[in-house]
Amino acid sequence: MQALVKSYHWVIQPLLVIFILVFGFVGAMGFTMFKEEPRETTRASYSPLVQVVNTEAGAQQIRVTGNGTLQARTRINIVPQVGGRVTYIHPDLRAGGAFKADDVLIAIEAIDYQLALTQREADVAAAQTTLVLETAEAQAAREEWRALNPGKPLPTLVGRQPQITEAEAELKAAKARLEQARLDLQRTELRMPFDGRVVTATVDIGEVVAANQSVGVVYSSERFEIPIPLEIDQLAWIDLPDQASGREGSRARVQVRIGDREHTIPARVIRVESELESLSRFARVVVGLEAGDIPAALRQKVIPGLFVDVSIASRELQEVTALPRVTLRQGGLLWIVEDGQLRYLQPDIVYRSAKEIFVRDIAPGTRVVMSGLDVVTEGMRVQIAGDS
């Protein structure tokens, strides 16, 4: 038994180890000989799809754009200059009502002012009579003095010159009071010198109003203004009116949206306000709008407070290219496509608006990228939308 154990340790066990090693080596060689070769694959390159605009140089009309709120050029309080009981009001003297120039808006009871006018007329007649009497008495006194004192100078009191002067002054005062009474009588009817609309009215027939008491607010519907905030550099592109040279302000277009329709109304720059806005540091250019340029169907709808867009025409530039504002990238660069590769271009920008930029010295037919890309490197390949 001991001999059998010795033979296992010295003969059989080594043979088993050798057999396992040979079997593992043969198996490994077999796997290596019969394994499948890996297939070769081609790595796809990243070429994003972009939209471009082809450039074309030519004459371009520069338009300065902005927006603002329509305002009435003339807006005043209704203030009667005399007091009394209201006997008449205009049928449309209500918020939103319209009236014509010289229409009677309010009439105040006139009887007191008619009586005052009659009294002042009587005062003038009495003053004229007094002056005539004083003049006649002075003439008689002068003749009597000359008869009794020939060759002697006439004393002032004998000639009644102070009395005549006083009578003349009283006549002037009486005439002034008469004119005031006539004015007061005219002012019992309150009118406006323009076509307009009523903002508020706080008076009715039978009410007693005092002189200089505000009873409502109206505005002129003949002219409107639109203050437009613009950057100070944009003023260089706008012509301001000059009375000395007869030059008119730049023409403008006012875009009014009512419902789902947009209407264009011609206008003109009339002035620039004298101060910059304190916070934004913008200048305020005022565009004037005449009621006669507003279509008749819109005149009741184009009212103060309406928010409008304004486009102001400037001079025409030659040999410039207009591009969408979205083509301008950070740092004032353009992305262009040359031979399927993206390049950077630093343009000479003449003017920038909210929607467009105008550039010089860019070759016609240059393809400028409009699309946005997350990752951009100069020289990267791109595909142009629409190209085969």
C-alpha positions in Angstrom: 0.0 0.0 0.0 2.8 2.3 0.8 4.4 1.6 -2.6 1.1 2.5 -4.3 1.0 5.9 -2.5 4.6 6.6 -3.5 3.9 5.8 -7.2 0.9 8.2 -7.2 3.0 11.1 -5.9 6.0 10.5 -8.1 4.4 9.1 -11.3 0.7 9.6 -11.7 0.4 13.2 -10.3 3.1 14.7 -12.6 1.5 12.9 -15.6 -1.8 14.5 -14.8 -0.3 18.0 -14.5 1.5 17.5 -17.8 -1.7 16.3 -19.5 -3.7 19.4 -18.3 -1.0 21.8 -19.5 -0.9 20.1 -22.9 -4.7 20.1 -23.2 -4.9 23.8 -22.3 -2.2 24.8 -24.8 -3.9 22.8 -27.6 -7.3 24.3 -26.8 -5.9 27.9 -26.8 -4.2 27.3 -30.1 -7.5 26.0 -31.5 -9.5 29.1 -30.4 -6.8 31.4 -31.9 -6.8 29.6 -35.3 -10.6 29.5 -35.7 -11.7 32.9 -34.2 -13.5 35.4 -36.5 -11.6 38.4 -37.7 -13.1 41.8 -36.5 -14.8 43.9 -39.2 -13.4 47.2 -40.2 -15.7 50.2 -39.7 -15.5 53.8 -41.0 -15.9 56.5 -38.4 -18.6 59.1 -39.5 -17.6 62.8 -39.3 -19.8 65.4 -37.7 -21.1 68.0 -40.2 -24.0 70.0 -38.9 -26.7 71.3 -41.2 -26.9 75.1 -41.4 -29.1 77.7 -43.2 -27.3 80.5 -45.1 -28.1 83.8 -46.8 -26.3 84.8 -49.9 -25.0 88.4 -49.8 -25.7 91.0 -52.5 -24.4 94.6 -52.4 -26.4 97.6 -53.6 -28.2 100.7 -52.5 -30.0 100.3 -49.2 -32.5 102.7 -47.5 -31.6 103.0 -43.9 -34.7 103.1 -41.6 -34.4 103.9 -37.9 -37.1 101.9 -36.1 -38.6 102.3 -32.6 -41.9 102.3 -30.8 -43.8 104.6 -28.5 -47.2 105.7 -27.2 -49.5 108.0 -29.2 -50.2 111.3 -27.4 -52.4 114.2 -28.1 -50.4 117.3 -29.0 -52.9 119.6 -27.3 -54.7 118.5 -24.1 -56.4 121.1 -21.9 -58.9 121.5 -19.0 -62.3 122.9 -19.7 -62.3 126.0 -17.4 -65.1 128.6 -17.8 -63.8 132.2 -17.2 -67.1 133.3 -15.7 -69.4 131.7 -13.2 -73.1 131.0 -13.1 -75.8 128.4 -13.7 -75.3 126.1 -16.7 -78.1 126.3 -19.2 -76.7 124.2 -22.0 -74.1 121.5 -22.6 -73.0 120.0 -25.9 -74.8 116.7 -26.6 -71.4 114.9 -26.9 -69.9 116.5 -23.8 -69.3 113.0 -22.3 -66.2 110.8 -22.1 -65.4 109.8 -25.7 -67.6 112.4 -27.3 -66.3 114.4 -30.3 -66.9 118.1 -31.2 -66.0 120.5 -33.9 -64.0 123.8 -33.6 -66.1 126.7 -32.3 -69.0 124.4 -31.1 -70.6 125.6 -27.9 -69.6 123.1 -25.3 -71.1 124.9 -22.2 -73.5 127.9 -22.0 -73.9 129.8 -18.7 -77.0 131.8 -17.9 -76.3 135.2 -19.5 -79.0 137.5 -18.0 -76.7 138.8 -15.3 -74.0 139.6 -17.8 -76.4 141.3 -20.2 -77.6 143.5 -17.4 -74.0 144.3 -16.5 -73.4 145.2 -20.1 -76.3 147.6 -20.1 -75.1 149.3 -16.9 -71.6 149.7 -18.4 -73.1 151.3 -21.6 -75.0 153.7 -19.3 -71.7 154.5 -17.5 -70.0 155.3 -20.7 -72.8 157.6 -21.8 -72.7 159.4 -18.4 -68.9 159.8 -18.6 -69.2 161.3 -22.1 -71.8 163.8 -20.9 -69.6 164.8 -18.0 -66.7 165.4 -20.4 -68.9 167.5 -22.7 -70.1 169.6 -19.8 -66.6 170.1 -18.4 -65.3 171.1 -21.8 -68.1 173.6 -22.3 -67.6 175.2 -18.9 -63.9 175.4 -19.5 -64.4 177.2 -22.8 -66.8 179.7 -21.1 -64.3 180.3 -18.3 -61.5 181.0 -20.7 -63.5 183.5 -22.6 -64.6 185.3 -19.5 -61.0 185.4 -18.2 -59.7 186.9 -21.4 -62.5 189.6 -21.4 -61.7 190.6 -17.8 -57.9 190.1 -17.9 -56.7 190.9 -21.4 -53.1 189.9 -22.0 -52.7 188.0 -18.7 -51.9 184.2 -18.7 -54.8 181.9 -18.0 -54.5 180.1 -14.6 -54.9 176.3 -14.7 -57.8 176.1 -12.3 -59.7 178.9 -14.2 -59.4 176.9 -17.4 -60.7 173.8 -15.5 -58.0 171.6 -17.0 -57.9 169.2 -14.0 -61.7 168.7 -14.2 -61.4 167.9 -18.0 -58.5 165.5 -17.4 -60.6 163.7 -14.7 -63.6 163.5 -17.0 -61.5 162.0 -19.8 -60.0 159.4 -17.4 -63.4 158.5 -16.2 -64.6 158.1 -19.8 -61.7 155.7 -20.5 -62.4 153.7 -17.4 -66.1 153.4 -18.3 -65.2 152.2 -21.8 -62.8 149.6 -20.3 -65.6 148.4 -18.0 -67.9 148.2 -21.0 -65.4 146.1 -22.9 -65.0 143.8 -19.9 -68.7 143.4 -19.7 -68.9 142.5 -23.4 -66.1 139.9 -22.9 -67.9 138.4 -19.9 -71.1 138.1 -21.9 -69.2 136.3 -24.7 -67.5 134.0 -22.2 -70.9 132.7 -21.1 -70.5 130.4 -24.1 -67.4 128.2 -23.8 -65.9 127.0 -27.1 -62.7 125.4 -28.3 -60.6 126.5 -31.3 -60.0 123.0 -32.6 -61.7 119.7 -33.4 -61.4 117.5 -30.4 -62.6 114.7 -28.2 -63.7 114.7 -24.6 -61.7 112.8 -21.9 -63.8 113.7 -18.9 -66.8 116.0 -18.2 -68.0 116.8 -14.7 -70.8 119.3 -15.3 -74.5 119.1 -16.3 -77.4 121.4 -17.0 -78.6 123.3 -13.9 -75.3 123.1 -12.1 -73.8 126.3 -10.8 -70.1 126.6 -11.6 -67.6 129.2 -10.4 -65.1 131.1 -12.6 -61.9 129.2 -13.2 -63.4 125.9 -12.0 -62.3 122.9 -14.1 -65.3 121.0 -15.4 -63.6 118.5 -17.7 -60.7 117.6 -20.0 -60.5 117.6 -23.8 -57.8 117.1 -26.4 -57.3 118.1 -30.0 -57.9 115.4 -32.5 -56.2 117.3 -35.3 -52.6 116.5 -34.4 -50.8 113.7 -32.4 -47.3 113.1 -31.3 -45.3 110.0 -30.7 -42.1 110.2 -28.5 -39.6 107.5 -29.7 -36.6 106.6 -27.4 -33.5 106.1 -29.5 -29.8 105.6 -28.9 -27.9 108.9 -29.2 -25.9 107.5 -32.1 -29.1 107.0 -34.1 -29.7 110.7 -34.2 -27.0 111.0 -36.9 -29.3 109.2 -39.3 -32.3 111.5 -38.7 -33.0 114.9 -40.3 -34.6 117.4 -37.9 -36.7 120.3 -39.1 -35.0 123.7 -39.5 -37.3 126.7 -40.0 -34.4 129.0 -41.0 -33.4 126.8 -44.0 -36.9 125.5 -44.7 -35.7 121.9 -44.1 -38.4 119.4 -43.1 -37.9 116.5 -40.7 -37.4 112.9 -41.9 -40.4 111.1 -43.2 -41.7 108.3 -41.1 -44.3 105.5 -41.1 -46.5 104.7 -38.1 -47.6 101.1 -37.9 -51.0 100.8 -36.0 -52.3 97.4 -35.2 -56.1 97.2 -34.5 -57.5 93.7 -34.1 -55.7 91.4 -36.6 -55.0 94.2 -39.1 -52.1 96.5 -39.4 -52.4 100.0 -40.8 -49.6 102.3 -42.1 -50.0 106.0 -41.6 -47.5 108.6 -42.9 -45.8 110.9 -40.4 -42.8 113.1 -40.0 -40.1 113.9 -37.4 -40.9 117.3 -35.8 -38.3 117.7 -33.1 -36.1 116.0 -30.6 -36.6 116.6 -26.8 -34.1 118.8 -25.0 -32.9 116.2 -22.5 -31.8 112.6 -22.4 -33.8 110.1 -20.3 -32.2 110.0 -16.9 -32.0 106.2 -16.6 -31.6 104.8 -20.1 -29.7 107.8 -21.5 -31.8 107.6 -24.7 -32.9 110.6 -26.7 -36.6 111.1 -27.4 -37.4 111.9 -31.0 -40.9 113.2 -31.5 -42.8 112.1 -34.6 -45.9 114.2 -35.6 -49.0 112.7 -37.0 -51.7 114.8 -38.7 -55.4 113.7 -38.4 -55.8 114.3 -42.2 -53.4 111.5 -42.9 -55.4 109.0 -40.8 -58.0 107.1 -42.9 -61.5 108.2 -42.0 -62.5 104.7 -40.8 -59.7 104.8 -38.2 -60.0 108.3 -36.8 -62.3 107.2 -33.9 -59.9 104.3 -33.1 -56.5 106.0 -33.3 -56.6 107.5 -29.8 -54.0 108.6 -27.2 -52.4 105.7 -25.3 -52.2 103.5 -28.4 -48.9 101.7 -28.6 -47.4 102.0 -32.2 -44.3 101.0 -34.1 -42.5 103.8 -36.0 -40.0 103.5 -38.9 -38.1 106.7 -39.8 -36.5 107.0 -43.3 -32.9 108.1 -43.4 -30.5 108.7 -46.3 -29.8 106.0 -48.9 -26.4 104.2 -48.6 -24.6 102.9 -51.7 -22.8 99.5 -52.0 -23.8 98.1 -48.7 -25.2 94.7 -47.9 -28.3 94.1 -45.6 -28.2 91.0 -43.4 -30.6 89.6 -40.8 -29.6 90.7 -37.3 -29.4 87.0 -36.3 -26.3 86.6 -38.4 -24.2 88.8 -36.1 -22.4 86.7 -33.5 -20.6 87.5 -30.3 -17.7 89.8 -30.8 -19.3 91.3 -33.9 -18.3 88.3 -36.1 -20.1 86.6 -39.0 -19.9 82.9 -39.7 -19.5 82.2 -43.4 -19.2 79.0 -45.4 -16.3 78.5 -47.9 -15.7 75.1 -49.6 -18.0 73.4 -47.1 -16.0 74.8 -44.1 -17.0 77.4 -41.6 -14.9 80.5 -41.4 -15.0 83.7 -39.2 -15.4 87.1 -40.8 -15.1 90.5 -39.1 -17.5 92.8 -41.0 -17.4 96.6 -41.4 -20.8 97.4 -39.9 -22.3 100.7 -41.1 -25.6 100.6 -39.2 -27.5 98.2 -36.9 -31.3 98.1 -36.5 -33.5 95.8 -34.5 -33.9 93.3 -37.4 -31.0 94.0 -39.8 -27.3 95.0 -40.0 -25.8 96.9 -42.9 -22.2 96.0 -43.8 -19.6 97.1 -46.3 -16.7 95.3 -48.1 -18.2 91.9 -48.2 -18.0 90.0 -51.5 -21.3 89.4 -53.4 -22.4 85.8 -53.1 -20.8 85.2 -49.7 -22.8 82.6 -47.8 -23.5 83.8 -44.3 -24.7 81.4 -41.7 -28.1 82.2 -40.1 -28.4 79.0 -37.9 -27.2 78.8 -34.3 -24.7 76.1 -33.4 -23.8 74.8 -30.0 -20.2 74.0 -30.8 -18.3 76.1 -33.4 -14.7 75.9 -34.5 -13.2 77.6 -37.5 -12.6 75.2 -40.3 -15.2 72.7 -39.2 -17.2 71.1 -42.0 -20.9 72.0 -42.4 -23.7 71.1 -44.7 -25.8 73.8 -46.2 -29.6 73.2 -46.2 -30.9 72.9 -49.7 -27.6 71.8 -51.3 -27.7 68.3 -52.8 
